[in-house]
């Protein structure tokens, strides 16, 4: 090489050294290295081919080469077989392919020089420069070129590691932003370093307002249900091991004065020497778990009460009838058996409702549809109640053109039975119970009204909930709070709906609809 080239070689080595410490963008690093390599070797064009992980080669940067040629070359490079020793087997094959490409494209006028990129015994790729002359390299030239290649490999490795780290950071941030649980990353001094959007929603705060604040200024419990707070746990020596977690549950206070039931899990992040670096706090909304626990408690309370009463009555009457020291007349025996039968029917109905509720939860509530006439079905149901409740007057009002619909007659009968039973139960003084219907273009409507005290406005949104019973109903009437819940489920399974008519002022009026088609 000419002496001025040697001077420029040293300048390029210095430039590459600066790239190693200053530039971390992989594309920019490759572009600079390729420009310097082409100038250093007096080349007219060049490319950098990088080896992928776990294998496969591809062009990562090019200079003076048409895009069409790169597109032609990449499938050829990708087909280079992977080998456990790429320096001995893959590099020579890539160099051979590029040399052949140089000859074929230039009709033998071009040759090429390949500089392998190897860092820490790992093959990163190759710099290949196309030249139109065959030059000889002295021993000193080879040392300089080798030094250039080593420095370039280090620069590429640093840029790749930075790109990988940056990619992992973005992936981690995307995961944190996507999870439904709130995440807080705390410093060792409890300063919040990062807050994800889920926590901002749960806490009712802006994410930017949370970052930089102290943990105990953001996580404040109106009521602590389980475990010590983070500050109390640390005062007791937490964390004793790198894998020690802390669970706290309570009502999180929000800036608007409301509270939210949350469970917070704290996990420490420590150095190998045991020094605390960060605390990761995972915050989960446990409102539904609380509701499930309350529902379970309500279920046990209601069912135990509803089962205990008829069982006690049946046992009492049977025990009385079986007394050997008394001979009962026929009327007493008949009345007692009637009570036993009524309570047995009540038990059977409760059990059937519980089974239907279980089927509903499992999504297997059976519907056997057939053509039914709602006016005729309503008349049959009303007739049953006329004999049981003579203090009530049952009035039916359906238009003569009321259409036949497709539905499960037994299930819709269950709906009418529940509504009529409630109308009788909640109007104990008697009065008129009216069953009337309307015909609309897409569906039919049936309403059942009574002349009782009506439904309190505060109870209307809840009366179709499972096990819900108004305070007045709990004091004065029997029931498990399943009738209207199952009624709504049956109607929704038919594509219909049910609601309370809030404009009705003479008692309670509940209406439901069913599709005509």
PyMOL commands that set and color helices and strands:
alter all, ss='L'
color gray80, all
select helices_A, chain A and resi 3-22+26-40+67-78+86-106+139-178+197-203+207-210+215-218+230-235+287-321+330-362+374-388+409-425+457-460+471-476+483-493
alter helices_A, ss='H'
color red, helices_A
select strands_A, chain A and resi 45-51+57-63+111-119+122-131+182-187+192-195+221-226+245-253+259-270+276-285+370-372+392-397+405-407+431-439+443-449+497-500+509-515
alter strands_A, ss='S'
color yellow, strands_A
deselect
rebuild
show_as cartoon
